[in-house]
């Protein structure tokens, strides 16, 4: 907070009290009034100059940082973020305290960042679902204007899965059957409007396939339904890995840009001709809007170096994640592109928030 002297008009640059109005002194002439006006202007300008250094990042950070994680403690994203902070702390010269604020599908971070002081000492992990949530619901924040992207870090692997007993050996088999049996395909996802839902919807829309969508609240319930044959197919993130490894279901394709090192024989949707079907639900770090650019740059540089550390990359690999680095400018552009693409898709799906009356 800027400190304003109690009587700036009566202080000169040395801090001594001016005596222009003291009894017994010489009459205040026009020349003295001009001099006083100059001193007043100088005195009023000094506090601003002192409070706004030419390089706002020169003394930053001057206290511990807070990283808001919108997920429960102990989950995969929480654990990898804690390790990332351990790697970044020496580079920033201050501790980084992880604050878990789970709930509302990971979107609480947006409101908390909007309310935080934009000085770079409070940042947050922001999943792409934050931006989608604002398209589907009326919320008191706008992630495009209230958040300042820092760096994109990672994403997850999504795949199309069928029971091991399914006759479908490829995604083309699934699509061909669904075209021949309109409305009979029963497919599950992790919820209406989730990345898994939108990813498969975009594929099936291209083929005018009508199907029954079954939303699930969690990965475990959905995977049980696929393995038991209650669902003909499911779309999920890497929570499906143990089920595939145990031979209880078959992975037909992934939505990644490249094949997964864990399942090198499984093609990507992009390879199969769906050029824009790359969905990894990428996430990154952001600060409150208004955080000085120089501070954002220092945050970017520290976390970029930290995320490429061997320890962090090993932690991501443990949870079938991989680096998906984008610098500040590219990350901001990628978010804007994703929002526009998903706005069009959600409109076709009739999932956009209705205009407020």
C-alpha positions as CSV (number, residue, x, y, z in Angstrom):
1,X,0.0,0.0,0.0
2,X,1.3,3.4,-0.9
3,X,2.1,5.6,2.1
4,X,1.0,9.2,1.9
5,X,2.7,11.6,4.3
6,X,0.2,13.2,6.7
7,X,1.0,16.8,5.5
8,X,2.9,16.5,2.2
9,X,2.3,20.2,1.4
10,X,4.4,21.2,4.4
11,X,7.4,19.0,3.8
12,X,10.3,19.7,1.5
13,X,12.7,17.1,0.1
14,X,14.9,17.3,3.2
15,X,12.0,16.5,5.5
16,X,12.2,19.9,7.3
17,X,9.0,21.9,7.9
18,X,8.5,24.8,5.6
19,X,8.1,28.1,7.4
20,X,6.1,30.0,4.8
21,X,3.1,30.3,7.0
22,X,4.7,30.7,10.4
23,X,4.0,33.9,12.3
24,X,6.6,36.6,12.1
25,X,8.0,35.4,8.8
26,X,8.3,37.5,5.7
27,X,5.1,38.1,3.7
28,X,4.4,35.4,1.2
29,X,5.2,37.0,-2.2
30,X,4.2,35.8,-5.6
31,X,7.7,34.3,-6.0
32,X,7.3,32.3,-2.8
33,X,3.9,31.0,-4.0
34,X,5.5,29.9,-7.3
35,X,8.3,28.2,-5.3
36,X,5.8,26.6,-3.0
37,X,3.8,25.2,-6.0
38,X,7.0,23.6,-7.3
39,X,7.7,22.0,-4.0
40,X,4.2,20.7,-3.7
41,X,4.4,19.1,-7.1
42,X,7.7,17.5,-6.2
43,X,6.5,16.3,-2.9
44,X,3.4,14.7,-4.3
45,X,5.3,13.0,-7.0
46,X,8.0,11.5,-4.7
47,X,5.8,8.8,-3.0
48,X,4.6,7.5,-6.4
49,X,8.1,7.3,-7.7
50,X,9.2,5.4,-4.6
51,X,6.2,3.0,-4.7
52,X,6.6,2.2,-8.4
53,X,10.2,1.2,-9.1
54,X,11.2,1.1,-12.8
55,X,11.7,-2.7,-12.5
56,X,8.8,-4.2,-10.4
57,X,10.6,-7.6,-10.4
58,X,13.8,-6.3,-8.9
59,X,12.8,-7.0,-5.3
60,X,10.3,-9.8,-6.1
61,X,9.6,-12.3,-4.5
62,X,10.0,-10.8,-1.0
63,X,7.9,-13.4,0.8
64,X,6.8,-17.0,0.3
65,X,4.6,-17.8,-2.7
66,X,1.2,-19.6,-2.6
67,X,0.2,-22.1,-5.3
68,X,-3.5,-22.9,-5.3
69,X,-4.2,-26.5,-6.4
70,X,-7.9,-27.1,-7.1
71,X,-7.7,-30.8,-6.3
72,X,-7.5,-32.9,-3.1
73,X,-4.1,-33.5,-1.5
74,X,-2.5,-36.8,-2.5
75,X,-3.8,-37.0,-6.0
76,X,-1.6,-37.4,-9.1
77,X,-1.7,-33.7,-10.1
78,X,-1.2,-32.6,-6.5
79,X,1.9,-34.8,-6.0
80,X,3.5,-33.8,-9.3
81,X,2.9,-30.1,-8.5
82,X,4.4,-30.4,-5.1
83,X,7.5,-31.9,-6.6
84,X,7.5,-29.1,-9.3
85,X,7.5,-26.5,-6.5
86,X,10.4,-28.2,-4.8
87,X,12.4,-27.8,-8.0
88,X,11.3,-24.2,-8.5
89,X,11.9,-22.9,-4.9
90,X,15.7,-22.6,-5.1
91,X,15.3,-20.7,-8.4
92,X,12.9,-18.2,-6.9
93,X,14.6,-17.9,-3.5
94,X,11.4,-18.3,-1.6
95,X,9.3,-21.2,-0.3
96,X,6.2,-22.2,-2.3
97,X,3.3,-23.2,-0.1
98,X,0.7,-25.5,-1.8
99,X,-2.9,-24.6,-0.9
100,X,-5.4,-27.3,-1.8
101,X,-8.9,-25.9,-2.7
102,X,-10.8,-28.9,-4.2
103,X,-14.4,-28.8,-5.4
104,X,-16.6,-27.6,-8.3
105,X,-14.6,-29.8,-10.7
106,X,-11.4,-27.9,-10.2
107,X,-12.8,-24.4,-11.0
108,X,-12.5,-22.8,-7.6
109,X,-9.0,-21.6,-8.5
110,X,-10.4,-19.0,-10.9
111,X,-12.4,-17.1,-8.3
112,X,-9.6,-17.3,-5.8
113,X,-7.0,-15.9,-8.3
114,X,-9.4,-13.2,-9.3
115,X,-9.6,-12.1,-5.6
116,X,-5.9,-12.3,-5.0
117,X,-3.4,-9.4,-5.0
118,X,-1.8,-9.3,-8.5
119,X,1.7,-9.1,-7.1
120,X,3.0,-12.6,-8.2
121,X,2.9,-14.1,-4.7
122,X,-0.3,-16.0,-5.4
123,X,-0.5,-18.3,-8.4
124,X,-2.7,-21.3,-9.3
125,X,-2.8,-24.5,-11.3
126,X,-5.5,-24.0,-14.0
127,X,-7.0,-26.9,-15.8
128,X,-8.5,-26.2,-19.2
129,X,-11.9,-27.2,-17.7
130,X,-11.9,-23.8,-16.0
131,X,-12.4,-22.1,-19.3
132,X,-15.0,-24.6,-20.5
133,X,-16.9,-24.2,-17.2
134,X,-17.3,-20.5,-17.9
135,X,-18.8,-21.2,-21.3
136,X,-21.3,-23.7,-19.9
137,X,-22.3,-21.7,-16.7
138,X,-22.9,-18.2,-15.5
139,X,-20.0,-17.5,-13.1
140,X,-18.7,-14.3,-11.5
141,X,-15.4,-14.5,-13.2
142,X,-14.0,-14.6,-16.8
143,X,-10.8,-16.7,-17.0
144,X,-9.8,-15.0,-20.3
145,X,-9.7,-11.6,-18.6
146,X,-9.3,-12.3,-14.9
147,X,-6.3,-14.7,-15.2
148,X,-2.8,-14.1,-16.5
149,X,-1.3,-17.2,-18.1
150,X,2.3,-18.1,-17.0
151,X,3.3,-21.4,-18.6
152,X,1.6,-24.6,-19.8
153,X,3.0,-27.6,-18.1
154,X,1.3,-30.9,-18.9
155,X,-1.8,-32.8,-19.8
156,X,-3.2,-36.4,-19.7
157,X,-3.8,-39.2,-22.1
158,X,-7.4,-39.9,-23.2
159,X,-8.4,-43.0,-24.9
160,X,-11.3,-44.9,-26.4
161,X,-11.9,-48.2,-24.6
162,X,-14.1,-51.3,-25.2
163,X,-14.5,-54.5,-23.2
164,X,-12.0,-57.2,-23.9
165,X,-14.8,-59.3,-25.3
166,X,-15.9,-56.7,-27.8
167,X,-15.8,-57.7,-31.5
168,X,-14.4,-54.2,-32.3
169,X,-10.7,-54.3,-32.9
170,X,-10.3,-50.7,-34.1
171,X,-12.0,-47.4,-33.9
172,X,-13.2,-47.8,-37.5
173,X,-15.0,-51.0,-36.4
174,X,-16.8,-49.0,-33.7
175,X,-17.8,-46.1,-36.0
176,X,-18.9,-48.4,-38.8
177,X,-21.2,-50.4,-36.5
178,X,-22.6,-47.2,-35.0
179,X,-23.4,-45.9,-38.4
180,X,-25.2,-49.1,-39.3
181,X,-27.1,-49.1,-36.0
182,X,-28.3,-45.5,-35.4
183,X,-28.9,-44.7,-31.7
184,X,-27.8,-48.1,-30.4
185,X,-24.2,-47.3,-29.4
186,X,-24.0,-47.0,-25.6
187,X,-21.0,-44.9,-24.7
188,X,-19.8,-43.6,-21.3
189,X,-17.7,-40.6,-20.3
190,X,-16.6,-38.9,-17.1
191,X,-19.5,-36.4,-17.3
192,X,-21.5,-34.0,-19.5
193,X,-19.2,-31.4,-21.0
194,X,-16.0,-33.0,-19.8
195,X,-13.0,-33.4,-22.1
196,X,-13.8,-37.1,-22.6
197,X,-17.3,-36.2,-23.6
198,X,-16.4,-33.5,-26.0
199,X,-13.5,-35.4,-27.5
200,X,-15.7,-38.4,-28.6
201,X,-18.6,-36.1,-29.5
202,X,-16.4,-34.3,-32.0
203,X,-15.5,-37.6,-33.7
204,X,-19.0,-39.0,-33.9
205,X,-20.5,-35.7,-35.1
206,X,-18.3,-36.0,-38.2
207,X,-20.0,-39.2,-39.0
208,X,-23.6,-38.1,-38.0
209,X,-23.6,-40.9,-35.5
210,X,-26.5,-40.9,-33.0
211,X,-25.7,-42.7,-29.7
212,X,-26.6,-43.0,-26.1
213,X,-24.3,-41.0,-23.8
214,X,-24.0,-42.2,-20.2
215,X,-22.1,-39.8,-17.9
216,X,-20.3,-41.1,-14.8
217,X,-19.0,-39.1,-11.8
218,X,-15.7,-41.0,-11.6
219,X,-13.2,-43.1,-13.4
220,X,-13.6,-46.3,-11.3
221,X,-17.4,-46.6,-11.9
222,X,-17.1,-46.0,-15.6
223,X,-14.2,-48.5,-16.0
224,X,-16.2,-51.1,-14.1
225,X,-19.1,-50.6,-16.5
226,X,-16.9,-51.0,-19.6
227,X,-15.1,-54.1,-18.2
228,X,-18.5,-55.7,-17.3
229,X,-19.9,-55.0,-20.8
230,X,-22.6,-52.6,-19.4
231,X,-21.1,-50.0,-21.8
232,X,-20.2,-50.8,-25.3
233,X,-17.4,-48.2,-25.1
234,X,-16.0,-45.6,-22.9
235,X,-13.7,-42.5,-23.1
236,X,-11.5,-41.7,-20.1
237,X,-8.1,-40.4,-19.1
238,X,-5.2,-42.5,-17.9
239,X,-7.2,-43.9,-15.0
240,X,-7.9,-46.7,-17.5
241,X,-4.3,-48.0,-17.4
242,X,-4.6,-50.7,-14.8
243,X,-7.7,-52.1,-16.6
244,X,-5.9,-52.3,-19.9
245,X,-2.8,-53.8,-18.3
246,X,-4.9,-56.5,-16.6
247,X,-6.5,-57.4,-20.0
248,X,-10.0,-56.4,-18.9
249,X,-10.5,-53.9,-21.7
250,X,-9.0,-52.9,-25.1
251,X,-7.6,-49.5,-25.9
252,X,-8.6,-48.7,-29.5
253,X,-7.1,-45.2,-29.9
254,X,-5.7,-42.2,-28.0
255,X,-6.4,-38.5,-28.4
256,X,-2.7,-37.5,-27.9
257,X,-0.6,-35.8,-30.6
258,X,1.9,-38.7,-30.5
259,X,1.6,-42.4,-29.5
260,X,1.9,-43.1,-25.9
261,X,5.3,-44.7,-24.9
262,X,3.3,-47.1,-22.6
263,X,1.0,-48.3,-25.5
264,X,3.2,-47.8,-28.6
265,X,1.0,-50.1,-30.7
266,X,-2.2,-48.0,-30.2
267,X,-2.8,-45.4,-32.9
268,X,-3.8,-41.8,-32.2
269,X,-7.0,-40.3,-33.6
270,X,-4.8,-37.9,-35.5
271,X,-3.1,-40.8,-37.3
272,X,-6.5,-42.2,-38.1
273,X,-7.4,-39.1,-40.1
274,X,-9.0,-36.9,-37.4
275,X,-6.5,-34.0,-37.7
276,X,-7.9,-31.9,-35.0
277,X,-8.8,-34.7,-32.5
278,X,-6.0,-33.9,-30.1
279,X,-7.4,-33.7,-26.6
280,X,-5.0,-33.8,-23.6
281,X,-6.9,-31.5,-21.2
282,X,-3.8,-29.4,-20.8
283,X,-3.1,-27.5,-17.7
284,X,-0.7,-24.7,-16.7
285,X,0.0,-22.1,-14.1
286,X,-1.6,-18.6,-14.0
287,X,-1.5,-15.5,-11.9
288,X,-4.2,-12.8,-11.2
289,X,-4.8,-10.4,-14.0
290,X,-2.6,-7.3,-13.6
291,X,0.5,-9.1,-12.3
292,X,3.4,-7.2,-13.7
293,X,4.9,-8.7,-16.9
294,X,8.4,-8.8,-15.5
295,X,7.1,-10.9,-12.5
296,X,5.2,-13.2,-14.9
297,X,8.5,-13.6,-16.9
298,X,10.4,-14.6,-13.7
299,X,7.7,-17.1,-12.8
300,X,7.8,-18.5,-16.3
301,X,11.6,-18.9,-16.3
302,X,11.7,-20.5,-12.9
303,X,8.9,-23.0,-13.5
304,X,10.2,-23.8,-17.1
305,X,13.5,-24.8,-15.7
306,X,11.9,-26.8,-12.9
307,X,9.5,-28.7,-15.1
308,X,12.3,-30.0,-17.3
309,X,14.2,-31.4,-14.3
310,X,14.6,-35.1,-14.3
311,X,12.7,-35.6,-11.0
312,X,9.6,-33.8,-12.4
313,X,9.6,-35.6,-15.7
314,X,9.9,-38.9,-13.8
315,X,7.0,-38.0,-11.6
316,X,4.8,-37.1,-14.6
317,X,5.7,-40.4,-16.3
318,X,4.7,-42.3,-13.2
319,X,1.1,-41.1,-13.8
320,X,1.2,-41.5,-17.6
321,X,1.6,-37.8,-18.2
322,X,4.3,-36.0,-20.2
323,X,5.6,-32.4,-20.6
324,X,3.5,-30.2,-22.8
325,X,5.4,-27.0,-22.5
326,X,4.2,-23.7,-23.9
327,X,5.7,-20.3,-23.1
328,X,3.5,-17.5,-21.8
329,X,2.5,-16.0,-25.2
330,X,1.9,-19.4,-26.8
331,X,0.0,-20.6,-23.8
332,X,-2.3,-17.6,-23.9
333,X,-3.0,-18.1,-27.6
334,X,-3.6,-21.8,-27.1
335,X,-6.2,-21.1,-24.5
336,X,-8.0,-18.6,-26.6
337,X,-8.0,-21.0,-29.6
338,X,-9.4,-23.8,-27.4
339,X,-12.1,-21.5,-26.0
340,X,-13.3,-20.6,-29.5
341,X,-13.2,-24.2,-30.7
342,X,-15.1,-25.5,-27.7
343,X,-17.6,-22.6,-27.9
344,X,-18.6,-23.8,-31.4
345,X,-18.8,-27.4,-30.3
346,X,-20.8,-26.7,-27.1
347,X,-23.2,-24.6,-29.2
348,X,-23.8,-27.6,-31.5
349,X,-24.3,-29.7,-28.4
350,X,-26.7,-27.1,-26.9
351,X,-24.5,-26.8,-23.8
352,X,-23.6,-23.2,-23.9
353,X,-24.9,-21.0,-21.0
354,X,-28.1,-19.3,-22.0
355,X,-28.0,-15.5,-22.1
356,X,-28.9,-13.9,-18.7
357,X,-32.2,-12.1,-18.7
